């Protein structure tokens, strides 16, 4: 409608695929899939073969070929692909990238019931191998270290990336930790995504409601190696 303000794009809460991608060292080589979430593995048949390269994985999983092409272009804050997929790519240093794909509902003019209006930010946590935390240890810090925080996360939470990158994942949820952390720990243990709604508080004291979803990523061996934690706010 002329004069109407832009409407937020309604995305399905569960992503169609979240992939940790190894970027090629030379021109002409395909990017490789280092880890993938459960939804993407189910689409691809959960076999080891599609991990060989990103285009093969996309073909096996029924994902758009443009995803493999766009990951080499660098940062993609958000792009509609084939009128069906919302693609985002975040480079992680020079040799890795985080790729996410969401399906766009047919009626994208109105938000889907119960779905956040937009994904506001994300963080990647490395999950160490080995036994869980021992007695007296902080289980959040023991479960992993924050490797990357997107700018959207800092805008929503008020927490600068420098305050959490390289540290235990406890810093990702500065206020509502008692309610959210147990559920998010289950994601790393079970390998299945977990989502919680949190009334949180920024560092300046303002409060906000957001949806926090943790998506575990499995490597070629089937082990959970990373967890992508995304927040969506209203």
N, C-alpha and C positions, 0 to 999 in steps of 0.2 A: 504494500500500500504506500503511495507517495507520501513522504513526510514522516513515515513511521521510523522509529529508531531501530538500529540493527538488533536482531534477536539472537541470543546465544544458541549455538548449535546443540541439539539434543543428541547425546551419544548413549549407547547402551553401556551400563555400568561395567559389565565384565568385558574386557578387551577380547577381540578375536585372536590376537597374537601379541606377545611381548617377546622380543628377541634381543639378545646380546650378540652383537656382530663383530667379528674380527675383520678389519679393513685390509685390503690387499696391499702388499709392500711394493708392487710394481704395476704399471699400466697394463690393462688387458686381462688382469686376473680377477676372478670373481671374489666377492666378499664371502666369508664363511660364517656359519652360525656357531657361536661358542656355547650358547645356552638358550633355552626356550621355556616358556611357561606351559602348564598342563593343557590349556586350551589349544595352543598351537601344535603341541605334540599329538593330541588326539586327532586334529585335522590332518596331520602328516602321516598318521599311522604309527607314530611312536617308534619308528625304526631308526637305526643308526645311519643308514645311507643318506637321508636328506641333510644330515649335518655337513656333508661334504662341501656344499656351497649354498649361498643364499638363494640364487635363482632356482636350484633344484628343490630346496625346501619350500619355496613359495609355490612351485608347481605341484608338489606332493600335497600341500596343505590347502590348495585351492585359493591361495592369496594372490593379490594382483601383482603382475610382473613389474609394475611401476615401483613397487616397494624396493625391489632389488636395484633398480636404476637410481632411485632418488637417494638411497642411503649413501651413495658415492658423491652426491652433490654437496654434502655438508649439512648444516643445520636446516631442518624443516620444522618451523614452529607448529604448523598445522596446514594440511592440504587435502582437499577433497579429491579422491581418486576413483575413477570409473563411476561417479555418482552414487557410490555405495560405501566407500571406505574413507575413514578419516585417518590420515597418516601423519605421524610425527617422528622426527629423527633428532636425536641429541648426540653430537660427538662427545666421546669420553677420551680426551687426549688425542693423540695422533693415530692410534692404531685400533680404536674400538668405538662403537656407537651403540646407542640404545634406540631400538625401533619399536614403535607401538602402532597397532592398527585397531580401530574401533569400527564396528558396523554402524551406519547411520540409518535410523528408522525411516521408513518410507515417508511418513509425515514428519519431516524435520522442522516444520515451522513451529510446532508446539513441543515443549519438552516431554519426553516419555514419562509416564507416571512413576514417581519414586526415583527417577534418575537425576543426578546432578546436572546442572546446566552446562558445565564445562570442566574439563580437567585443568586444575590451576597450577599444579606443580608436581614434581617427582623427585625421589631420591633413590640411589642405588646403594645397597649394603652388601658387602662381602660376608658370606657365612663361613666361618672356619670349620674345617673337618675336625673330628675328634669328639671326646665325651662332652656332655653338657657341663654347665658350671657346677663347681663343688660347693660344699657348705660354706656360707659366709661370703660367697662371691655374688656380684650383681649379675643376674642372668641375662639382662639386656646387653651389658657391655661384653659379656662372654660370647653372645651369639654372633656378633659381627661388628665390623667397622664400616662407617659411612665412607664410600668412595667418591660419590658425586651427589650434588644437590642442584636442581634446576633453579633458574631465577624465579619462576612462578612460585616455588615453595617458599622462598624467602619473602616474596611480596605478601603472601597469604599469612604466614605465621609470624613474620617480623623477626625471624632468626636468620642472621647472616650465614651464608654458606661456610665462611671461615670458622664459625663457632662449632660446627659439627663435622666437617670433612676431616677424616683421619682419626675420628674419635668413635667411641661406642655409640650405638644407635639410640641410646636413651635420650640424647639431645634432640631427636627429631620431634618428640612430643613433649614440649617443655612443661605443660600444665596438666593435661588430662591423662597423665601416665597411669594412674591406678586403674582406670577403666579400660584403657586401650591396650596397654602393653601385654597383658596375658593373652589376649586374642591374637595380637600380632606375632607373639612368640610361637603360637600354634601353627602359624603359616610356615615358619621355617622348619618346624618339627614334622608337620604332616605333608608338606609339599603341595598343599591345596590353598587357593586364595582365601583370604579372610578379610571381611569388611566390617568396620564399626563406625557409628556416628558419634562425634565428639563435640562437646561444648568446651572450647579451649580458650586460652587467654594468651594474648601476645605479650611481648616484653614490655610494651608501654601500658599494659593494664586493660586494654580493650578486649572484649570477649567476642567470639565468633563461632558459628556452627559450621562444621565441615565433616565430610565423609572421608575416612581414611581407609584405603584398600591396599593390602600387601599381597603381591603376586610373586611366589617363589619361581625361580628359574632353575632348570635342571641341565647339567652338562651331558656330554656324550655317555658317561658312565651311568647316568640316571640319578646321580646325587644332586641334592639341592646345593648350589654353589653361590647364588645371589638371591636377594629379595628386592624387588622394586616396590617402593612404598609411594603411593600417589594420594594426593588430597584434592578434593573438589569442594568448593564452597558455594554457598547461596548468597 
